[in-house]
Amino acid sequence: MTIKNEDNKIYLKRIQCIEQKANNERLQAELQEKILNEIANATGNLLENEELYNTLDESKQACISIEEELAQMKKALDLVENRRNDYRPVARRVSMLFFCISDLANVDPMYQYSLKWFSDLYEKSIERLGKMPDKPTAEEKRNRIGDIIRCFTELLYKNVCRSLFEKDKLLFSLLLCMKIMEEKGELDKLEARFLMTGGSWADSKKPNPTGENGWLSNKSWLQF
């Protein structure tokens, strides 16, 4: 979707290459089948069968031509794939955000967001940024990727918050923040575990130093 919006020529080139590659592979298989049938149905001395020889030679030349085209298609697809790889960070963020809002259904079953709504919002965020230059520099590409991630994250956050009860907005903010930190490799899993469980894994064998009726409750001691 990103490539389709950002570089439609590359997107169409990829579709064209895939279709042409599939067609060439089909023709190649048909030619190979034809060669086998010609040999199987030939009569007499195969070496003296001029008609069979001509048919095989034509099929061979056609196969060579198809193989050359397939090699060219592979190079073209590799170039397109390299272009798509530039947007992998965007794909990771967008995928993470979708699963993040999907988790909100566990908070309240009313919080349901369709893939179409999500996709439309994503396209809207790209439209807001405007078109990228036809021949962007490496720095412009990096900035563009960062802009797409930032713009869509902000737009999604604002739109989702509008649909949430006030009491759930802070929870969503925390969930989104933790997911983004995890994606960036900045989330300390032990700290996150403590935050989510309240230290329930603490060693309960150690007694509360303030006593049963002390100023620190047993629950607070375990969390500490």
BALUM-803898 format. One line per field, with one value per residue (C-alpha): residue number from 0; residue in three letters; z, y, x. Coordinates in Angstrom, 2 decimals. Last residue first. Example, Ala and Ser with C-alpha at 12.3 -4.5 7.8 and 13.67 -1.06 7.14 Angstrom:
2
k c(1 0)
r c(SER ALA)
z c(7.14 7.80)
y c(-1.06 -4.50)
x c(13.67 12.30)
***
This chain:
224
k c(223 222 221 220 219 218 217 216 215 214 213 212 211 210 209 208 207 206 205 204 203 202 201 200 199 198 197 196 195 194 193 192 191 190 189 188 187 186 185 184 183 182 181 180 179 178 177 176 175 174 173 172 171 170 169 168 167 166 165 164 163 162 161 160 159 158 157 156 155 154 153 152 151 150 149 148 147 146 145 144 143 142 141 140 139 138 137 136 135 134 133 132 131 130 129 128 127 126 125 124 123 122 121 120 119 118 117 116 115 114 113 112 111 110 109 108 107 106 105 104 103 102 101 100 99 98 97 96 95 94 93 92 91 90 89 88 87 86 85 84 83 82 81 80 79 78 77 76 75 74 73 72 71 70 69 68 67 66 65 64 63 62 61 60 59 58 57 56 55 54 53 52 51 50 49 48 47 46 45 44 43 42 41 40 39 38 37 36 35 34 33 32 31 30 29 28 27 26 25 24 23 22 21 20 19 18 17 16 15 14 13 12 11 10 9 8 7 6 5 4 3 2 1 0)
r c(PHE GLN LEU TRP SER LYS ASN SER LEU TRP GLY ASN GLU GLY THR PRO ASN PRO LYS LYS SER ASP ALA TRP SER GLY GLY THR MET LEU PHE ARG ALA GLU LEU LYS ASP LEU GLU GLY LYS GLU GLU MET ILE LYS MET CYS LEU LEU LEU SER PHE LEU LEU LYS ASP LYS GLU PHE LEU SER ARG CYS VAL ASN LYS TYR LEU LEU GLU THR PHE CYS ARG ILE ILE ASP GLY ILE ARG ASN ARG LYS GLU GLU ALA THR PRO LYS ASP PRO MET LYS GLY LEU ARG GLU ILE SER LYS GLU TYR LEU ASP SER PHE TRP LYS LEU SER TYR GLN TYR MET PRO ASP VAL ASN ALA LEU ASP SER ILE CYS PHE PHE LEU MET SER VAL ARG ARG ALA VAL PRO ARG TYR ASP ASN ARG ARG ASN GLU VAL LEU ASP LEU ALA LYS LYS MET GLN ALA LEU GLU GLU GLU ILE SER ILE CYS ALA GLN LYS SER GLU ASP LEU THR ASN TYR LEU GLU GLU ASN GLU LEU LEU ASN GLY THR ALA ASN ALA ILE GLU ASN LEU ILE LYS GLU GLN LEU GLU ALA GLN LEU ARG GLU ASN ASN ALA LYS GLN GLU ILE CYS GLN ILE ARG LYS LEU TYR ILE LYS ASN ASP GLU ASN LYS ILE THR MET)
z c(46.90 45.45 48.11 50.81 49.47 49.73 53.22 54.36 55.39 58.56 60.64 61.56 60.35 61.07 59.75 58.22 56.15 55.98 53.08 51.86 49.43 46.88 44.38 41.33 42.04 41.48 40.44 37.44 34.61 35.97 37.18 33.79 32.02 34.26 33.52 29.81 29.57 26.50 24.21 21.39 18.96 18.51 22.27 22.85 20.32 21.97 25.41 24.28 22.60 25.70 27.96 25.72 25.48 29.27 29.59 27.17 28.90 31.64 29.14 27.14 23.79 20.27 20.13 21.44 18.38 16.01 17.86 18.18 14.54 13.32 15.55 14.52 10.86 10.85 12.78 10.71 7.41 8.47 9.51 6.15 4.34 6.31 5.37 1.71 1.73 3.17 0.44 -2.18 -3.83 -7.60 -8.26 -5.12 -2.48 -2.83 -0.08 3.63 4.20 1.48 3.41 6.55 4.54 3.11 6.65 7.74 4.82 5.74 9.39 8.43 5.92 8.51 10.83 14.32 17.27 20.71 21.72 23.23 25.98 27.38 25.45 22.31 22.86 21.67 18.07 18.57 19.23 16.49 13.97 15.44 15.24 11.58 10.78 12.64 10.99 7.52 7.97 9.01 5.94 3.60 2.05 1.54 -1.07 -3.20 -2.86 -3.91 -7.05 -7.98 -7.33 -9.43 -12.37 -12.04 -11.86 -14.89 -16.86 -15.94 -16.89 -20.26 -20.89 -19.90 -22.28 -25.18 -24.43 -24.29 -27.64 -29.20 -27.88 -29.11 -32.59 -32.56 -31.31 -34.07 -36.71 -35.52 -35.39 -38.99 -40.04 -38.60 -39.45 -35.91 -34.49 -36.59 -37.12 -35.42 -33.18 -30.61 -27.47 -28.89 -29.94 -26.63 -24.61 -26.66 -26.27 -22.49 -22.34 -24.49 -22.25 -19.11 -20.65 -21.71 -18.14 -16.73 -19.22 -18.18 -14.47 -15.09 -17.18 -14.43 -11.70 -13.81 -14.59 -10.94 -9.92 -12.60 -11.46 -7.90 -9.09 -11.21 -8.32 -6.06 -2.71 -2.78 -4.33 -2.47 0.84 0.00)
y c(-3.64 -5.32 -8.02 -5.37 -3.42 -6.52 -7.31 -3.82 -1.37 0.66 -2.48 -4.80 -8.06 -6.92 -4.00 -6.26 -8.16 -11.68 -13.03 -16.22 -14.32 -13.94 -11.44 -12.73 -10.55 -7.43 -5.23 -7.40 -4.83 -2.42 -5.23 -6.91 -3.65 -3.10 -6.60 -6.16 -2.95 -1.28 0.66 -1.88 0.51 -1.80 -2.33 1.44 1.81 -0.98 0.51 3.95 2.50 0.53 3.54 5.84 3.21 2.92 6.72 6.86 4.11 6.19 8.84 6.28 5.67 6.58 9.99 8.43 6.17 9.13 11.08 8.08 7.09 10.58 10.80 7.39 8.11 11.42 10.14 6.99 8.81 11.65 9.25 7.47 10.81 11.99 8.85 9.25 12.94 12.05 9.48 12.07 12.07 11.78 12.27 14.42 12.98 13.85 15.43 14.73 14.93 12.34 9.92 10.34 9.81 6.58 5.32 6.34 4.44 1.37 1.44 1.89 -0.96 -3.19 -2.70 -1.26 -2.74 -1.13 -2.13 -5.37 -3.29 -3.77 -6.98 -5.24 -2.76 -5.42 -4.69 -1.14 -2.50 -5.11 -2.34 -0.15 -2.92 -3.55 0.16 0.44 -2.62 -1.58 1.92 0.51 -1.79 1.20 1.13 -2.60 -1.78 -0.01 -2.98 -5.23 -3.14 -3.50 -7.24 -7.48 -5.85 -8.19 -11.20 -9.99 -9.77 -13.36 -14.43 -12.70 -14.59 -17.86 -17.12 -16.50 -19.71 -21.65 -20.19 -21.14 -24.70 -24.96 -23.88 -26.42 -29.17 -28.47 -28.37 -31.70 -33.31 -32.27 -33.49 -36.99 -38.61 -38.49 -39.73 -42.90 -44.08 -42.64 -39.60 -39.67 -39.67 -37.15 -34.73 -35.20 -34.44 -31.31 -30.12 -30.57 -28.50 -25.85 -25.77 -25.42 -22.51 -20.84 -21.07 -19.70 -16.85 -16.01 -16.04 -13.76 -11.41 -11.15 -10.61 -8.07 -6.09 -6.00 -4.85 -2.18 -0.93 -0.46 1.14 3.59 4.27 5.48 6.77 5.66 2.22 1.82 2.41 0.00)
x c(8.46 5.39 5.59 5.97 3.00 0.81 2.11 1.17 3.88 3.09 3.18 0.32 1.89 5.41 7.43 10.12 7.50 8.85 10.96 9.34 7.09 9.92 8.55 6.65 3.59 5.69 2.78 1.93 1.90 4.52 6.78 6.59 7.33 10.36 11.60 10.94 12.96 11.47 13.83 14.09 12.40 9.41 9.23 9.21 6.40 4.41 4.97 3.77 0.70 -0.28 0.29 -1.76 -4.49 -4.62 -4.77 -7.68 -9.66 -11.31 -12.40 -14.32 -12.70 -13.87 -12.21 -9.01 -8.90 -8.98 -6.29 -3.96 -4.42 -3.58 -0.51 0.83 0.06 1.93 4.96 5.47 4.93 7.25 10.01 9.82 9.89 12.90 14.82 13.84 14.76 18.17 18.80 17.88 14.47 14.03 10.32 9.90 7.48 3.82 1.76 2.05 -1.68 -2.24 -0.04 -2.17 -5.36 -3.97 -3.39 -6.88 -8.37 -6.32 -7.48 -11.11 -10.76 -9.06 -12.01 -11.75 -13.65 -13.68 -17.20 -15.89 -14.21 -10.70 -10.01 -11.32 -8.49 -6.05 -7.07 -5.77 -2.28 -2.52 -3.08 -0.36 2.25 1.47 1.76 5.07 6.60 5.40 6.83 10.20 10.09 9.70 13.16 12.64 10.02 12.61 14.96 12.08 11.54 15.21 15.07 11.91 13.69 16.68 14.35 12.42 15.67 16.52 13.00 13.39 16.63 14.97 12.09 14.47 16.38 13.10 11.99 15.32 14.96 11.39 12.43 15.29 12.99 10.48 13.21 14.68 11.25 10.60 14.06 13.58 16.94 18.34 15.03 15.16 11.61 8.58 8.16 5.34 7.53 9.99 7.26 5.43 8.58 9.27 5.66 5.80 8.97 7.33 4.24 6.38 8.29 5.06 3.73 7.00 6.81 3.23 4.11 7.10 4.97 2.33 4.94 6.83 3.67 2.61 6.10 6.17 2.75 4.04 7.28 5.33 2.92 5.70 4.43 0.80 1.30 4.60 2.82 0.00)
***
